[in-house]
Each structure stands twice: as C-alpha cells, then as structure tokens.
Amino acid sequence: MSDCLFCGIAEKKIKADIVHESAEVVAFKDIHPQAPVHYLFIPKRHISGVQEAIRENPSVVEALYRAADETIKGSELEKKGYRLLINCKSDGGQTVNHLHLHLLGGRPMKWPPG
C-alpha cells in the first residue's frame, strides 16, 4: 500500500532502526517508546489488522510472535519478563492501519495498561 508508513519501512523506503528481519517479518524500535525496550513487529506485506490476519492468513500472526521470541531469546527480557500486545482498530489504540505486534520491556509493567 503506497501511503502506509509501515509498508514504507518494510520496503526500506523509510528509515527505521531494525532489530530483526526474516522473510515475512521486520521489527524496529518504536519512535515513541513506552518502555525502555519498545519494538514493533510487522508483516512485510500489508495486512490492515489482526482481524484480517486471523480470517485470511493466520500464519502471519504466528510469524510475528515467533519473530518476537527470536528477538528476546537469551536477553534480559527473557529472564525478567516483557509484554506482547496487538492493538485493534481505533478504540483499541491502533494508530497505524498495518498489523503490528508491540514488544515492551525493560521495566515492570502495570495493570490495567490504560
């Protein structure tokens, strides 16, 4: 999708601080981090959100979680803990209409998240 920020990052047309990349997924540091570690994992192809992914290509959701697991393997996050979340649509906090998984860590997480 030509006007999608995350598609631009996946296509390397927009610069991002990449922390992980595979055939299906790219992960990068969030530009407005909400924790000391805040990475976004996105599918390389445009998928608007988690509902579309689950209904049309559920393996992409698994690919996002696998990429997050590979990224934290052997790190302090793996030892101390972290949070994974997917926001869905505007009321759920989704601000970019491209499926993305947040990985947050490096501090204790609070509940409820807000």
Secondary structure as UniProt FT lines:
FT   TURN            2..3
FT   HELIX           5..10
FT   TURN            11..12
FT   STRAND          18..21
FT   STRAND          25..29
FT   STRAND          37..43
FT   HELIX           50..56
FT   HELIX           59..72
FT   TURN            73..74
FT   HELIX           76..80
FT   STRAND          82..85
FT   HELIX           90..92
FT   STRAND          101..105
//
